[in-house]
Amino acid sequence: MWSHLLVLACALLVLPAQALAGAKEKVAALAPSGLVLAMDEKGNELVVQNADKPFVPASVTKIVTAWLAMEILGADYRFETRFYLDDDRVLYIRGGGDPFLVSEELAQLAPELVAAIGKKPLSGIVLDASYYPSDIRIPGIEDTKEAYDALNSALAVNFNTINAVRKGKTVSSAEPQTPITPLAISLFRARGPQGRGRISLTQDPAVGLQYAGELIAAFIERAGDSVKGKISTGAVPKGLEPAYIHRQSRTLSKILVELLVGSNNYIANQIFLEIGGHRLGGPVSLQKSLQVANEMLGKQGLAESIHLEEGSGISRGNRFTARGLAQLLHLFQPHATLLRRGDGALFKTGTGPGVRTLAGYADTSNHGRVRFVISLTSNDSAMRFRLLKAIQSGL
């Protein structure tokens, strides 16, 4: 009797060890040069392969940005845009870096603004984007014209992009919620006689500001007011008090869900810049945000293992180690549900030329929920998920 129980106990001890060995073998067979790390909740390293080699995280960087934002800004933080009205009914708009000042938000904002300032015609609109320096640039965006890599700005609408369609001489909005504006028409006419798509306003900050002013004016007119004067840029006069302050309808936590699922680089760096601006005061700068980020990471012993150049992952100068990112995943675990969910895992992908990354949390049979980091120097997007499956089935 006792001998049978002893044999059974030994067998039960051997099974997890065999499963662990099986997971390691599967990972090694699938991607012998890949970087793979899986850790249980106690910090035990269950699968370790090339884990000390620094890697380019690509959009996995957004997990770090999300953690920093939750720590510094808080889940309920809301971006603000301020509106001022002088005695001549010139409307001044001071941008606060809201990453989600989209058409749907402007449709909510405009009636509230008009109620606050009255329906007497406006004699002009002045845009104040001084919270962001006009020459601000994010490492990596100069190499791309993708819409989700648009230039960051204190005052931009629809992610600093325009989505329209041209048929012959006619240009119309590609979105029913977005009015067409003169600038949108001229830009799409310059593209050629046909076509549709979303273009990024990346070249000249003044162009993005002009479009923001035109679109806000269009929504003001929809709300029953009118704009008779021109749209220009300038500073809010000293001593002028806000007539209306718009607080973004989405809390930071809701914006982070959109960020971590949609992986928009513009949104990521708007949030990253606000981290520095909120802690150290405006105007924002990449240097301020990096200072705050490095201080926060240093307090967790991660200064050497997580190196940031910006907050989205577009820069190939970002460098992580697997152990550093796994430690940050431990810190981020209370917010894990902000990540994309699928097949027993919560995860974030990263993709770039010759870079495929995947990191997050995965459920296993014998070790519960594990933290994992996968990085491949290839263009094989499916392989990172095959490695994740090997971890899940093997553990």
C-alpha positions in Angstrom: 0.0 0.0 0.0 2.6 2.5 1.1 4.9 1.5 -1.8 2.1 2.2 -4.3 1.5 5.7 -2.8 5.2 6.4 -2.9 5.4 5.5 -6.6 2.4 7.7 -7.3 3.9 10.6 -5.5 7.1 10.3 -7.4 5.2 10.1 -10.6 3.4 13.3 -9.8 6.6 15.0 -9.1 8.2 13.8 -12.3 5.3 14.9 -14.6 5.8 18.7 -14.2 9.6 18.3 -14.7 8.9 16.3 -17.9 6.5 18.9 -19.1 9.0 21.7 -18.3 11.7 19.8 -20.3 9.2 19.3 -23.1 8.5 23.1 -23.3 12.2 23.9 -23.5 12.7 21.4 -26.2 9.8 22.6 -28.3 11.0 26.2 -28.0 14.6 25.2 -29.0 13.3 23.2 -31.9 11.1 25.9 -33.2 13.5 28.9 -32.9 16.9 28.0 -31.6 18.2 31.6 -32.0 15.0 33.2 -30.6 14.9 35.0 -27.3 12.4 33.4 -25.0 11.6 33.7 -21.3 8.7 32.4 -19.2 8.4 33.0 -15.5 5.8 31.9 -12.9 4.2 34.2 -10.4 7.0 33.5 -7.8 9.7 34.6 -10.3 10.9 31.1 -11.2 12.3 31.0 -14.7 10.6 28.1 -16.4 11.8 28.5 -20.0 15.0 30.5 -20.6 16.6 30.9 -24.0 19.1 33.7 -25.0 17.4 35.8 -22.3 20.4 38.1 -21.6 20.6 39.4 -25.1 19.3 42.9 -25.5 16.5 43.2 -28.2 14.5 45.8 -30.1 11.1 45.7 -28.5 9.1 47.5 -31.2 5.5 48.1 -30.0 6.0 46.0 -26.9 7.5 49.3 -25.7 3.9 50.4 -25.2 3.5 48.2 -22.2 6.3 50.2 -20.5 4.5 53.5 -21.5 1.2 52.2 -20.2 2.8 51.3 -16.8 4.5 54.7 -16.5 1.2 56.4 -17.4 -0.8 54.5 -14.8 1.8 55.2 -12.1 2.2 58.9 -12.8 -1.1 60.0 -14.3 -3.5 57.5 -12.8 -6.3 55.4 -14.4 -8.9 58.3 -14.1 -6.7 61.0 -15.6 -8.4 63.0 -18.4 -6.7 65.2 -20.9 -8.0 68.8 -21.1 -8.4 71.4 -23.9 -9.1 74.9 -22.8 -11.2 77.6 -24.6 -11.0 81.4 -24.0 -13.1 84.2 -25.3 -12.0 87.8 -25.4 -14.2 91.0 -25.6 -14.0 91.0 -29.4 -15.3 87.4 -29.5 -12.0 85.9 -30.6 -11.9 82.3 -29.5 -8.6 81.1 -28.2 -8.0 77.3 -28.0 -5.1 76.0 -25.9 -4.2 72.4 -26.6 -3.3 70.1 -23.8 -2.0 67.2 -25.9 -5.2 65.2 -25.9 -4.5 62.1 -28.0 -8.2 61.4 -28.6 -9.6 64.7 -29.8 -11.5 62.9 -32.6 -14.6 63.8 -34.5 -16.9 62.0 -32.0 -15.3 63.9 -29.2 -15.7 67.2 -31.0 -19.4 66.5 -31.6 -19.7 66.3 -27.8 -17.5 69.3 -27.2 -19.0 71.8 -29.6 -22.6 72.1 -28.1 -21.1 72.5 -24.6 -18.7 75.2 -25.9 -21.4 77.1 -27.7 -23.6 76.9 -24.6 -20.8 78.5 -22.6 -19.9 81.3 -25.0 -23.2 82.0 -26.7 -24.3 81.9 -30.3 -23.1 85.3 -31.4 -20.7 84.9 -34.3 -17.0 84.5 -33.5 -14.7 87.0 -35.1 -11.8 84.6 -35.3 -10.1 81.5 -33.8 -6.6 81.5 -32.4 -4.8 78.2 -31.8 -2.3 78.0 -29.0 -0.2 74.9 -29.2 2.6 76.2 -27.0 2.4 73.2 -24.6 4.4 71.3 -27.2 7.5 72.9 -28.8 7.0 73.4 -32.5 10.2 71.5 -33.3 9.4 68.4 -31.3 10.3 65.2 -33.1 10.2 61.6 -32.1 13.1 59.3 -33.1 11.8 57.1 -35.9 8.9 59.1 -37.3 11.0 60.8 -39.9 11.4 57.4 -41.6 7.7 56.7 -42.1 4.6 58.3 -43.6 2.2 55.8 -42.0 -0.9 57.5 -40.6 -0.4 56.1 -37.1 3.0 57.7 -37.0 1.8 61.3 -37.3 3.6 64.2 -35.8 2.8 64.8 -32.2 1.1 68.1 -31.2 -0.5 69.9 -28.3 -3.5 70.5 -30.5 -4.4 67.9 -33.2 -7.6 66.3 -34.3 -8.2 62.7 -35.5 -4.7 61.6 -34.6 -3.3 64.4 -36.8 -4.6 62.7 -39.9 -7.2 63.3 -42.6 -9.4 60.5 -44.0 -11.0 61.5 -47.3 -11.9 60.3 -50.8 -11.4 61.9 -54.2 -13.5 61.2 -57.3 -12.5 63.5 -60.1 -12.6 67.1 -58.8 -14.9 66.1 -55.9 -13.3 65.5 -52.5 -15.5 64.2 -49.6 -14.9 62.9 -46.1 -14.4 59.1 -45.9 -16.0 59.3 -42.4 -19.7 60.2 -41.9 -18.8 61.8 -38.5 -16.2 64.1 -40.0 -17.0 67.2 -42.0 -14.8 68.0 -45.0 -12.8 71.2 -44.7 -11.0 73.4 -47.2 -7.5 72.2 -46.2 -8.6 68.5 -46.5 -9.9 69.3 -50.0 -6.7 71.0 -51.1 -4.5 68.2 -49.8 -6.5 65.5 -51.4 -6.7 67.3 -54.7 -2.9 67.5 -54.7 -2.7 63.7 -54.4 -4.3 63.0 -57.9 -7.6 62.5 -59.6 -8.7 59.4 -57.7 -8.2 57.6 -54.5 -9.1 57.4 -50.8 -7.2 56.9 -47.6 -5.9 58.4 -44.4 -2.9 60.7 -44.7 -0.6 61.8 -41.9 0.0 65.4 -41.3 3.7 64.9 -40.5 5.7 67.4 -42.4 4.7 70.9 -41.1 3.2 71.5 -37.6 1.3 74.5 -39.0 -0.7 72.2 -41.4 -1.9 70.0 -38.6 -2.9 73.1 -36.5 -4.8 74.6 -39.5 -6.7 71.4 -40.0 -7.6 71.2 -36.2 -8.9 74.8 -36.4 -11.0 74.2 -39.5 -12.5 71.0 -38.1 -13.3 72.6 -34.7 -14.9 75.5 -36.5 -17.0 73.1 -38.6 -18.3 71.5 -35.4 -19.0 74.9 -33.8 -21.1 75.8 -36.8 -22.9 72.5 -36.6 -23.7 73.4 -33.0 -25.4 76.6 -34.1 -22.7 79.3 -33.9 -20.6 80.7 -36.7 -17.0 81.8 -37.4 -16.7 85.0 -39.4 -13.0 85.7 -39.0 -9.8 83.8 -39.9 -8.1 80.9 -38.2 -4.6 81.7 -36.9 -2.0 80.7 -34.4 -0.9 82.6 -31.3 -0.8 82.7 -27.5 -3.7 83.1 -25.1 -3.6 86.6 -23.7 -2.3 86.8 -20.1 -5.1 87.2 -17.6 -7.8 85.8 -19.8 -9.8 83.1 -18.0 -11.1 80.0 -19.7 -14.7 80.2 -20.8 -14.9 76.5 -21.1 -12.6 73.6 -20.3 -13.2 70.3 -22.1 -12.2 67.2 -20.3 -11.7 64.1 -22.5 -14.6 61.8 -22.2 -12.3 58.8 -22.1 -10.3 58.2 -19.0 -6.6 57.3 -19.3 -7.3 53.6 -18.7 -9.8 53.6 -21.6 -7.3 55.3 -23.9 -4.7 52.7 -22.9 -7.0 49.9 -24.0 -7.3 51.6 -27.4 -3.5 52.1 -27.4 -2.5 48.5 -26.5 -5.0 47.0 -28.9 -4.7 49.4 -31.8 -1.0 50.1 -31.3 -1.1 53.7 -32.6 2.4 55.3 -32.2 1.0 58.8 -32.2 -1.3 58.0 -29.2 1.6 56.3 -27.4 3.9 59.3 -27.6 1.2 61.8 -26.8 0.8 59.8 -23.5 4.6 59.5 -23.1 5.1 63.3 -23.5 2.3 64.0 -20.9 4.2 61.9 -18.4 7.0 64.4 -18.4 4.8 67.4 -18.7 2.6 66.3 -15.8 5.5 65.6 -13.5 7.9 68.4 -14.4 5.6 71.0 -15.9 5.1 72.3 -19.5 6.1 72.7 -22.1 6.5 69.0 -22.7 9.7 67.6 -24.1 11.0 64.2 -24.9 13.9 64.8 -22.5 11.5 65.5 -19.6 9.6 62.3 -20.2 12.8 60.3 -20.5 14.0 61.8 -17.2 10.8 60.8 -15.4 10.8 57.3 -17.1 14.4 56.6 -16.2 13.8 57.7 -12.6 10.8 55.4 -12.3 12.6 52.5 -13.9 15.7 53.1 -11.8 13.6 52.8 -8.6 12.6 49.3 -9.7 16.2 48.3 -10.6 15.4 48.4 -14.3 17.6 51.3 -15.5 20.1 49.0 -17.2 17.6 46.5 -18.6 15.0 48.8 -20.1 16.4 51.6 -22.3 13.9 54.0 -23.9 14.4 56.6 -26.6 10.6 57.3 -26.9 7.4 55.7 -25.8 5.9 53.9 -28.8 8.5 51.5 -30.0 9.0 53.2 -33.4 12.7 53.9 -32.6 15.1 51.0 -33.1 17.2 52.6 -30.4 14.9 51.3 -27.7 16.6 48.2 -26.1 15.2 45.8 -23.5 16.3 42.6 -21.9 13.9 39.7 -21.4 14.5 39.7 -17.6 13.9 43.4 -17.4 10.7 43.3 -19.3 9.5 40.2 -17.3 10.1 42.3 -14.1 8.1 45.1 -15.6 5.3 42.7 -16.5 5.2 41.8 -12.8 4.7 45.5 -11.9 2.1 45.8 -14.7 0.1 42.8 -13.7 -2.7 44.7 -11.8 -3.4 46.3 -15.2 -3.0 43.2 -17.3 -6.6 43.3 -18.6 -5.7 46.4 -20.6 -3.9 44.1 -23.0 -5.4 42.3 -26.0 -6.9 38.9 -25.0 -6.9 35.7 -27.0 -6.4 31.9 -26.6 -5.7 32.0 -22.9 -3.3 34.9 -23.0 -3.1 38.7 -22.5 -0.5 40.1 -24.8 1.1 42.9 -26.9 2.8 42.3 -30.2 5.7 44.3 -31.7 6.5 44.4 -35.4 9.3 46.0 -37.4 11.7 45.2 -40.2 13.4 42.0 -39.0 11.7 42.3 -35.6 8.9 40.2 -34.2 8.1 40.5 -30.5 5.4 39.2 -28.2 5.0 39.7 -24.4 2.4 39.4 -21.7 0.7 36.7 -19.6 -0.4 33.2 -20.5 -2.4 30.5 -18.7 -0.7 27.1 -18.3 -1.9 23.8 -16.8 0.8 23.1 -14.3 2.2 26.6 -13.5 -0.9 28.8 -13.6 -0.4 32.2 -15.2 3.1 32.9 -16.4 4.8 36.0 -17.7 6.5 35.6 -21.0 8.7 37.5 -23.4 9.5 36.4 -27.0 11.7 38.2 -29.5 12.7 37.1 -32.9 15.0 38.7 -35.4 12.9 37.7 -38.4 9.8 38.6 -40.3 7.9 35.5 -39.3 4.9 36.9 -37.4 3.3 33.5 -36.9 6.4 32.0 -35.2 6.1 34.1 -32.0 2.6 32.7 -31.5 3.8 29.1 -32.1 6.4 29.7 -29.4 3.7 31.0 -27.1 1.6 27.8 -27.8 4.6 25.7 -27.0 5.0 27.4 -23.7 1.3 27.1 -22.8 1.1 23.4 -23.8 4.4 22.5 -22.4 3.9 24.1 -19.0 
